[in-house]
Amino acid sequence: MDVGQSITIAATASGGTGKFSYQWYLDGAATGTNSSTYVFEPGSSSVGTDSIYVVITDYGTSSGAT
C-alpha cells in the first residue's frame, strides 16, 4: 500500500450467544476501534510491515438451572 491509500478489514464472529465486543490492534497497540470493521491508512512514516489483528469477546448471556 502507498501513503494515501486505505483498506477496510472486517471481522465476522460466529457461534456464541451474540453481543460481541471487538478490539483492533496495530503493531501490538490497541487502536481504539471497537467495531467489527477497521480502516487502515498507513502514515507518512510507515515503512515496512504492519501487524493488524482483532480480539473478539462474546458478552452474551447464559442461563442456568435455578
ZILINTA-V203760 format. One record per helix or strand. SS is the DSSP state (H for helix, E for strand). FROM is the first residue (numbers start at 1). LEN is the number of residues. If there is no record, write none. Layout:
BEGIN
ss=SS from=FROM len=LEN
ss=SS from=FROM len=LEN
END
This chain:
BEGIN
ss=E from=7 len=4
ss=E from=20 len=7
ss=E from=29 len=2
ss=E from=37 len=4
ss=E from=52 len=7
END
